[in-house]
Amino acid sequence: MAKSLRASHAPVLLIAFTLISLLVPVIARANGGTSIAMAPELPVGSPVSGAVTGLDYWAISVGAGDELAIDFEAVTEGVGFCFMRPGVTDYTLADTPCWQPKNTDYADEGEKRETKRVFGVAGRWTLIVGETEWLDWGCVQDVVYPQCDRSTTYQLTAYLHKFTRVVAKAPRFVKLKKRFKLAGQVVGAAGGGITIQERLHRKWKNLGIAMLKADGRFVYSIRPRAPGLHRYRVYYPGDQGHRASTAAVKVSVVKRR
């Protein structure tokens, strides 16, 4: 009887184990490269766990205006980041300072933090990860020390938000209570929606929402109900893979003759 009960519970336990496995995020255990030349592409949106003695190198391929956000944790010892511009090589590394060092580029042991960068230049950047300690010498400070042999373990998840730009056009003059079209494109986006707003009493008031076509284009019809100079704004909120952006236009509304 006991044997039959154990057998009947086996499928249930298997299903429960499968459901738990699906709920727990999978952390890829893959170190970076051993040099700038050997750096693999940093995974985006997937947790990565690394254990390194010395320096870990990751390549980051971005466009101009892209934003990278990194959530990270120093599992053992402190961990620090250093961003290197495109064109920096293993030969010039030791004499090159990190790009825009920030106080969010390091974490003490057991600490979780986030750091962000907006890249003004497109290309293959390098993220260098290594042991560091606050107010103490480490492998990564405002510069990196390629010969350093201190160890650390870290986890990180990177999120890349691509640059977008709103282009909006409208007639300069329109007649009162006559509809006109506010049209344009969200360059870099391929879907989603935008919010059309009007400036009223020093605040932006939502007028409506327009959906983007596959090429990012949009059209929205507006019927002004008061004469004078009107300011309209197109707001694209962004999404998991795109940055937010906005653009404004001015329209003079005149009374009918």
Residue frames as qw, qx, qy, qz and C-alpha x, y, z in Angstrom:
[[0.000, 0.885, 0.465, 0.000, 0.00, 0.00, 0.00],
 [0.310, -0.794, 0.106, 0.512, 2.85, 2.42, 0.93],
 [0.430, -0.121, 0.594, 0.669, 4.57, 1.66, -2.35],
 [0.224, 0.614, 0.653, 0.383, 1.42, 2.52, -4.35],
 [0.141, -0.931, -0.259, 0.214, 1.05, 5.82, -2.43],
 [0.387, -0.584, 0.334, 0.631, 4.64, 6.79, -3.21],
 [0.366, 0.173, 0.692, 0.597, 4.07, 5.96, -6.87],
 [0.101, 0.797, 0.573, 0.164, 0.87, 8.06, -6.99],
 [0.226, -0.904, -0.069, 0.356, 2.66, 11.06, -5.51],
 [0.595, -0.181, 0.401, 0.672, 5.57, 10.91, -7.97],
 [0.309, 0.562, 0.480, 0.599, 3.79, 12.70, -10.88],
 [0.212, -0.935, -0.275, -0.072, 2.56, 15.41, -8.50],
 [0.559, -0.666, 0.156, 0.469, 6.05, 16.02, -7.14],
 [0.550, 0.100, 0.467, 0.685, 7.47, 16.13, -10.65],
 [0.128, 0.775, 0.434, 0.441, 4.90, 18.75, -11.73],
 [0.380, -0.910, -0.117, 0.121, 5.57, 20.85, -8.61],
 [0.621, -0.414, 0.289, 0.600, 9.34, 20.71, -9.19],
 [0.436, 0.384, 0.494, 0.647, 8.85, 21.76, -12.82],
 [0.053, -0.902, -0.341, -0.258, 6.68, 24.75, -11.84],
 [0.505, -0.799, 0.053, 0.322, 9.23, 25.91, -9.24],
 [0.622, -0.114, 0.401, 0.663, 12.02, 25.60, -11.81],
 [0.290, 0.632, 0.457, 0.554, 10.10, 27.82, -14.21],
 [0.239, -0.942, -0.220, -0.089, 9.61, 30.49, -11.55],
 [0.591, -0.648, 0.188, 0.443, 13.29, 30.67, -10.52],
 [0.430, 0.861, -0.219, -0.160, 15.41, 32.80, -12.93],
 [0.936, 0.069, 0.064, 0.340, 18.26, 30.94, -14.55],
 [0.148, -0.916, 0.294, 0.229, 21.63, 32.59, -13.92],
 [0.849, 0.473, -0.161, 0.172, 24.15, 31.84, -16.64],
 [0.628, -0.665, 0.268, 0.303, 27.55, 31.09, -15.15],
 [0.745, 0.469, 0.172, 0.442, 29.87, 32.50, -17.77],
 [0.412, -0.629, 0.041, 0.658, 32.87, 34.70, -17.12],
 [0.394, 0.882, -0.077, -0.246, 33.91, 37.44, -19.50],
 [0.816, 0.472, -0.186, 0.278, 37.07, 37.34, -21.56],
 [0.746, -0.419, -0.062, 0.513, 40.65, 37.65, -20.40],
 [0.318, -0.224, 0.202, 0.899, 41.37, 40.77, -22.48],
 [0.372, 0.542, 0.063, -0.751, 39.69, 43.46, -24.58],
 [0.319, 0.354, -0.699, -0.533, 40.46, 41.48, -27.72],
 [0.234, -0.072, -0.969, -0.045, 38.90, 38.31, -26.26],
 [0.283, 0.130, 0.517, -0.797, 35.86, 39.96, -24.67],
 [0.053, 0.393, 0.880, 0.261, 32.52, 38.24, -25.45],
 [0.223, -0.449, -0.264, -0.824, 29.34, 40.26, -25.97],
 [0.151, -0.019, 0.675, -0.722, 27.61, 41.10, -22.69],
 [0.086, -0.438, -0.872, -0.201, 24.22, 39.30, -22.55],
 [0.221, -0.171, 0.045, -0.959, 21.24, 41.65, -22.38],
 [0.695, -0.232, -0.104, -0.672, 18.24, 40.82, -20.20],
 [0.904, -0.109, -0.414, -0.003, 19.74, 37.60, -18.83],
 [0.555, -0.786, 0.266, -0.058, 21.37, 37.25, -15.38],
 [0.719, 0.470, -0.437, 0.265, 25.10, 36.50, -15.48],
 [0.703, -0.694, 0.154, 0.029, 27.29, 35.22, -12.66],
 [0.647, 0.608, -0.359, 0.287, 31.05, 35.56, -12.80],
 [0.742, -0.625, 0.115, 0.214, 33.98, 34.54, -10.60],
 [0.598, 0.723, -0.131, 0.320, 37.18, 36.30, -11.55],
 [0.658, -0.546, 0.066, 0.515, 40.76, 36.65, -10.40],
 [0.339, -0.090, 0.349, 0.869, 42.10, 39.81, -11.95],
 [0.304, 0.357, -0.031, -0.883, 39.86, 41.40, -14.56],
 [0.464, 0.410, 0.785, 0.039, 36.78, 40.25, -16.49],
 [0.040, 0.290, -0.331, -0.897, 36.19, 41.83, -19.93],
 [0.420, 0.539, 0.723, -0.099, 32.79, 42.20, -21.65],
 [0.142, 0.081, 0.443, 0.881, 32.06, 43.80, -25.04],
 [0.235, 0.633, 0.553, -0.488, 29.09, 46.16, -25.38],
 [0.228, 0.204, 0.568, 0.764, 27.90, 47.00, -28.91],
 [0.071, 0.700, 0.519, -0.485, 25.76, 50.14, -28.84],
 [0.321, 0.651, 0.375, 0.577, 24.47, 52.93, -31.05],
 [0.152, 0.198, -0.201, 0.947, 24.83, 56.62, -30.33],
 [0.445, -0.304, 0.041, -0.841, 22.31, 57.63, -27.65],
 [0.747, -0.222, -0.612, -0.131, 21.65, 54.11, -26.39],
 [0.387, -0.629, 0.425, -0.524, 21.32, 53.66, -22.61],
 [0.660, 0.040, -0.742, 0.109, 22.70, 50.70, -20.67],
 [0.544, -0.593, 0.280, -0.524, 21.47, 49.91, -17.16],
 [0.585, 0.174, -0.775, 0.163, 23.20, 47.25, -15.05],
 [0.716, -0.575, 0.119, -0.378, 21.78, 45.73, -11.86],
 [0.648, 0.349, -0.630, 0.249, 24.62, 44.01, -10.01],
 [0.748, -0.639, 0.067, -0.168, 25.65, 42.41, -6.74],
 [0.218, 0.614, -0.720, 0.240, 29.03, 41.83, -5.13],
 [0.895, -0.245, -0.330, -0.175, 28.70, 38.24, -3.91],
 [0.811, -0.401, -0.082, 0.418, 32.20, 37.92, -2.41],
 [0.448, -0.242, 0.086, 0.856, 34.48, 40.90, -1.85],
 [0.244, 0.715, 0.129, -0.642, 33.77, 44.27, -3.43],
 [0.588, 0.340, 0.589, 0.438, 33.24, 44.56, -7.17],
 [0.029, 0.687, -0.034, -0.725, 33.91, 47.52, -9.46],
 [0.654, 0.602, 0.432, 0.155, 33.12, 48.47, -13.08],
 [0.185, -0.566, 0.297, 0.747, 35.18, 50.38, -15.62],
 [0.654, 0.668, 0.350, -0.061, 33.86, 51.45, -19.04],
 [0.396, -0.387, 0.454, 0.698, 36.39, 51.86, -21.85],
 [0.462, 0.659, -0.041, -0.592, 35.70, 53.74, -25.06],
 [0.882, 0.412, 0.197, 0.113, 35.90, 52.14, -28.53],
 [0.475, 0.791, -0.274, 0.272, 39.47, 52.27, -29.75],
 [0.385, -0.688, 0.572, -0.226, 41.08, 51.44, -26.40],
 [0.815, 0.254, -0.519, -0.052, 43.20, 48.32, -26.85],
 [0.882, -0.410, -0.148, 0.182, 44.99, 45.94, -24.52],
 [0.646, 0.226, -0.104, 0.721, 48.18, 47.83, -25.37],
 [0.030, 0.478, -0.061, 0.876, 46.81, 51.23, -24.29],
 [0.586, -0.585, -0.524, -0.198, 44.57, 49.98, -21.46],
 [0.637, -0.387, -0.398, 0.535, 46.93, 50.58, -18.52],
 [0.265, -0.100, -0.024, 0.959, 47.38, 54.26, -19.47],
 [0.223, -0.380, -0.466, -0.767, 43.68, 55.00, -20.11],
 [0.232, -0.006, 0.600, -0.766, 41.31, 56.23, -17.37],
 [0.162, 0.440, 0.882, -0.038, 37.84, 54.74, -17.07],
 [0.045, -0.381, -0.409, -0.828, 35.10, 56.61, -18.92],
 [0.421, -0.514, -0.064, -0.744, 32.99, 58.75, -16.59],
 [0.370, -0.070, -0.848, 0.373, 33.67, 56.99, -13.26],
 [0.478, -0.533, -0.143, -0.683, 30.67, 57.16, -10.93],
 [0.247, -0.339, 0.735, -0.533, 30.02, 56.27, -7.31],
 [0.847, 0.080, 0.257, -0.459, 27.47, 53.72, -8.57],
 [0.680, 0.506, -0.517, -0.123, 30.19, 51.73, -10.37],
 [0.295, 0.272, -0.855, 0.328, 31.13, 49.65, -7.33],
 [0.752, -0.472, -0.159, -0.432, 29.46, 47.59, -4.60],
 [0.208, -0.519, 0.756, -0.341, 30.76, 46.25, -1.31],
 [0.172, 0.028, -0.984, -0.024, 30.43, 42.57, -0.44],
 [0.025, 0.443, 0.861, -0.248, 26.76, 41.56, -0.30],
 [0.165, 0.548, 0.173, -0.801, 25.58, 44.91, -1.66],
 [0.446, 0.506, 0.674, 0.300, 23.22, 45.33, -4.62],
 [0.017, -0.609, 0.020, 0.793, 23.40, 48.43, -6.82],
 [0.604, 0.645, 0.445, 0.147, 22.54, 49.82, -10.24],
 [0.238, -0.519, 0.264, 0.777, 24.63, 51.86, -12.64],
 [0.571, 0.706, 0.417, -0.045, 23.62, 53.52, -15.92],
 [0.309, -0.369, 0.389, 0.786, 25.31, 54.96, -18.97],
 [0.576, 0.753, 0.250, -0.195, 24.12, 56.84, -22.06],
 [0.651, -0.137, 0.436, 0.606, 26.62, 56.35, -24.88],
 [0.234, 0.808, -0.016, -0.541, 27.29, 59.35, -27.07],
 [0.223, 0.575, -0.674, -0.407, 29.40, 57.39, -29.55],
 [0.952, 0.125, 0.009, -0.278, 28.39, 54.24, -31.39],
 [0.423, 0.578, -0.695, 0.065, 30.74, 51.29, -31.44],
 [0.845, -0.167, -0.500, 0.096, 32.16, 48.40, -29.45],
 [0.256, -0.756, 0.372, -0.473, 32.70, 49.55, -25.89],
 [0.609, 0.073, -0.752, 0.242, 34.29, 47.44, -23.16],
 [0.617, -0.670, 0.075, -0.406, 33.02, 46.80, -19.65],
 [0.497, 0.317, -0.718, 0.371, 35.77, 45.68, -17.26],
 [0.731, -0.587, -0.093, -0.335, 34.82, 44.02, -13.96],
 [0.600, 0.253, -0.617, 0.441, 37.16, 43.37, -11.07],
 [0.572, -0.547, -0.513, 0.332, 37.64, 43.36, -7.32],
 [0.138, 0.553, -0.125, 0.812, 37.63, 46.70, -5.54],
 [0.442, -0.536, -0.609, 0.382, 37.23, 47.98, -2.00],
 [0.053, -0.938, -0.180, -0.290, 36.02, 51.37, -0.85],
 [0.219, -0.913, 0.322, -0.117, 38.99, 53.51, 0.24],
 [0.689, -0.393, 0.579, 0.186, 41.37, 50.68, -0.60],
 [0.140, 0.496, -0.678, -0.524, 43.46, 49.58, -3.56],
 [0.758, 0.208, 0.581, -0.210, 41.81, 47.12, -5.93],
 [0.519, 0.125, 0.666, 0.521, 41.84, 45.82, -9.50],
 [0.139, 0.642, 0.495, 0.569, 39.35, 48.48, -10.62],
 [0.181, -0.561, -0.329, 0.738, 39.36, 52.09, -9.44],
 [0.350, 0.803, 0.036, -0.481, 39.23, 55.13, -11.76],
 [0.401, 0.576, -0.660, -0.267, 41.71, 53.12, -13.80],
 [0.985, -0.096, -0.007, -0.140, 42.29, 49.37, -14.09],
 [0.229, -0.681, 0.694, 0.045, 45.34, 47.34, -13.13],
 [0.814, 0.296, -0.401, -0.298, 45.81, 44.49, -15.64],
 [0.460, 0.318, -0.783, 0.271, 48.39, 42.73, -13.43],
 [0.479, -0.349, 0.445, -0.672, 46.08, 42.64, -10.38],
 [0.421, 0.038, -0.901, -0.099, 45.40, 39.14, -9.01],
 [0.281, 0.021, 0.644, -0.711, 42.69, 39.78, -6.42],
 [0.112, -0.241, -0.915, -0.303, 39.46, 37.75, -6.70],
 [0.383, 0.146, 0.361, -0.838, 35.74, 38.47, -6.51],
 [0.112, 0.332, 0.911, 0.219, 32.41, 36.90, -7.45],
 [0.230, 0.263, 0.091, -0.933, 29.59, 38.96, -8.91],
 [0.315, 0.493, 0.803, 0.111, 26.14, 38.75, -10.49],
 [0.094, 0.385, -0.071, -0.916, 24.71, 41.21, -12.97],
 [0.432, 0.569, 0.691, 0.111, 21.84, 41.76, -15.39],
 [0.139, -0.255, 0.241, 0.926, 22.22, 44.30, -18.19],
 [0.372, 0.704, 0.590, -0.133, 19.34, 46.12, -19.90],
 [0.280, -0.095, 0.369, 0.881, 19.91, 48.01, -23.15],
 [0.295, 0.758, 0.477, -0.333, 17.47, 50.74, -24.18],
 [0.511, 0.277, 0.437, 0.686, 17.90, 51.84, -27.78],
 [0.046, -0.319, -0.033, 0.946, 17.91, 55.51, -28.70],
 [0.250, 0.648, 0.691, 0.198, 14.69, 56.96, -30.15],
 [0.090, -0.217, 0.030, 0.972, 13.85, 60.37, -31.57],
 [0.308, 0.672, 0.645, -0.197, 10.41, 61.88, -32.19],
 [0.120, -0.013, 0.383, 0.916, 9.91, 63.84, -35.40],
 [0.169, 0.643, 0.691, -0.283, 6.62, 65.80, -35.40],
 [0.103, 0.065, 0.364, 0.923, 5.08, 68.08, -38.03],
 [0.126, 0.689, 0.669, -0.250, 1.94, 70.22, -38.10],
 [0.282, 0.727, 0.312, 0.543, 0.66, 73.23, -40.12],
 [0.296, 0.025, -0.293, 0.909, 1.89, 76.61, -38.89],
 [0.331, 0.064, 0.139, -0.931, -1.57, 78.16, -39.31],
 [0.084, -0.322, -0.928, -0.167, -4.98, 76.49, -39.01],
 [0.330, -0.407, -0.208, -0.826, -8.52, 77.78, -38.85],
 [0.345, -0.193, 0.620, -0.678, -10.53, 77.70, -35.65],
 [0.725, 0.082, 0.522, -0.442, -12.53, 74.47, -35.10],
 [0.785, 0.499, -0.281, -0.235, -11.13, 72.96, -38.30],
 [0.912, -0.294, 0.259, 0.125, -9.31, 69.67, -37.90],
 [0.376, 0.772, -0.511, -0.036, -5.64, 69.37, -38.79],
 [0.973, -0.029, -0.204, 0.100, -3.18, 66.48, -38.69],
 [0.281, -0.789, 0.544, -0.051, -0.24, 66.19, -36.33],
 [0.973, 0.218, -0.078, 0.008, 1.98, 63.60, -37.98],
 [0.002, -0.804, 0.592, -0.063, 5.50, 62.28, -37.71],
 [0.868, 0.147, -0.471, 0.057, 7.65, 59.35, -36.74],
 [0.627, -0.694, 0.352, -0.043, 9.38, 57.87, -33.71],
 [0.577, 0.608, -0.545, 0.020, 12.76, 57.03, -35.22],
 [0.106, 0.389, -0.859, 0.316, 14.13, 53.80, -33.76],
 [0.494, 0.046, 0.686, -0.532, 10.76, 52.43, -32.61],
 [0.225, 0.037, -0.823, -0.520, 8.72, 49.79, -34.38],
 [0.430, -0.469, -0.739, -0.221, 5.51, 49.66, -32.38],
 [0.272, -0.381, -0.572, 0.674, 3.68, 50.82, -29.29],
 [0.034, 0.848, 0.485, 0.211, 1.88, 54.10, -28.82],
 [0.291, 0.169, -0.154, 0.929, 2.43, 57.80, -28.26],
 [0.109, -0.722, -0.584, 0.356, 0.54, 60.37, -26.18],
 [0.213, 0.554, 0.245, 0.766, -0.53, 63.65, -27.75],
 [0.347, -0.597, -0.478, 0.543, -0.52, 66.54, -25.28],
 [0.162, 0.775, 0.210, 0.574, -1.37, 70.24, -25.28],
 [0.361, -0.015, -0.423, 0.831, 0.18, 72.93, -23.11],
 [0.312, -0.706, -0.389, -0.502, -2.57, 74.46, -20.94],
 [0.506, -0.822, 0.048, -0.255, -2.09, 76.59, -17.83],
 [0.021, -0.743, 0.654, -0.137, 1.65, 75.78, -17.70],
 [0.584, -0.195, 0.778, -0.123, 0.97, 72.05, -17.73],
 [0.247, 0.185, -0.792, -0.526, 0.80, 69.36, -20.41],
 [0.672, 0.112, 0.442, -0.583, -2.72, 67.96, -20.77],
 [0.304, -0.023, 0.909, 0.283, -3.29, 64.61, -22.48],
 [0.511, 0.306, -0.159, -0.788, -5.45, 64.80, -25.59],
 [0.938, 0.174, 0.049, -0.295, -5.28, 61.22, -26.76],
 [0.570, -0.390, 0.684, 0.236, -3.17, 58.28, -27.88],
 [0.686, 0.585, -0.273, -0.335, -2.00, 57.29, -31.35],
 [0.896, -0.170, 0.387, 0.134, -0.54, 53.92, -32.26],
 [0.041, -0.670, 0.578, 0.464, 2.71, 53.63, -34.16],
 [0.878, 0.405, -0.143, -0.212, 2.97, 51.79, -37.45],
 [0.955, -0.076, 0.052, 0.281, 5.69, 49.24, -38.08],
 [0.588, 0.428, -0.047, 0.685, 8.04, 51.98, -39.29],
 [0.351, -0.327, -0.409, 0.777, 7.30, 54.21, -36.28],
 [0.047, -0.243, -0.268, -0.931, 5.04, 56.64, -38.15],
 [0.017, -0.515, -0.751, 0.413, 1.89, 58.14, -36.64],
 [0.074, -0.378, -0.329, -0.862, -0.99, 60.51, -37.47],
 [0.128, -0.487, -0.721, 0.477, -3.31, 62.24, -35.01],
 [0.016, 0.608, 0.447, 0.656, -6.23, 64.55, -35.81],
 [0.229, -0.364, -0.480, 0.765, -6.77, 67.68, -33.68],
 [0.010, 0.731, 0.489, 0.475, -9.66, 70.16, -33.70],
 [0.270, -0.023, -0.366, 0.890, -8.63, 73.42, -31.92],
 [0.164, -0.732, -0.655, -0.091, -11.46, 75.17, -30.08],
 [0.238, -0.893, -0.128, 0.360, -9.78, 78.46, -29.20],
 [0.539, 0.790, -0.078, 0.281, -7.81, 80.99, -31.25],
 [0.324, -0.867, 0.379, -0.019, -4.20, 81.88, -30.50],
 [0.370, 0.563, -0.738, 0.042, -0.84, 80.12, -30.35],
 [0.921, -0.276, 0.109, -0.253, -1.10, 76.47, -29.30],
 [0.069, 0.589, -0.805, 0.033, 1.72, 74.16, -28.25],
 [0.960, -0.034, -0.042, -0.276, 1.37, 70.41, -28.81],
 [0.153, -0.607, 0.779, -0.039, 3.73, 67.67, -27.68],
 [0.891, 0.124, -0.389, -0.198, 4.27, 64.09, -28.82],
 [0.379, -0.600, 0.652, -0.268, 5.46, 61.88, -25.98],
 [0.818, 0.159, -0.544, -0.104, 6.85, 58.38, -26.61],
 [0.666, -0.657, 0.246, -0.253, 7.16, 56.56, -23.24],
 [0.171, 0.536, -0.826, 0.020, 9.62, 53.94, -24.43],
 [0.939, -0.161, -0.133, -0.272, 9.52, 50.26, -23.50],
 [0.853, -0.432, 0.246, 0.161, 11.82, 47.50, -22.27],
 [0.765, 0.070, 0.317, 0.556, 14.10, 47.93, -25.27],
 [0.319, 0.606, 0.247, 0.686, 13.73, 51.63, -26.16],
 [0.236, -0.211, -0.346, 0.883, 14.36, 54.99, -24.51],
 [0.132, 0.809, 0.526, -0.224, 11.62, 57.57, -24.08],
 [0.305, -0.003, 0.256, 0.917, 11.64, 60.68, -26.29],
 [0.145, 0.774, 0.526, -0.320, 9.50, 63.69, -27.06],
 [0.273, 0.123, 0.330, 0.895, 9.02, 66.57, -29.51],
 [0.113, 0.677, 0.496, -0.531, 6.83, 69.70, -29.54],
 [0.263, 0.368, 0.492, 0.744, 5.29, 71.86, -32.27],
 [0.080, 0.430, 0.312, -0.843, 3.57, 75.27, -32.33],
 [0.142, 0.476, 0.735, 0.460, 0.34, 75.96, -34.24],
 [0.104, 0.157, 0.150, -0.970, -1.33, 79.35, -34.66],
 [0.122, 0.524, 0.842, 0.045, -5.13, 79.07, -34.66],
 [0.049, 0.076, -0.103, -0.991, -6.93, 81.91, -36.44],
 [0.451, 0.435, 0.555, -0.547, -10.61, 82.77, -36.59],
 [0.438, 0.393, 0.701, 0.404, -12.48, 82.12, -39.78],
 [0.047, 0.291, -0.094, -0.951, -13.15, 85.10, -42.03]]
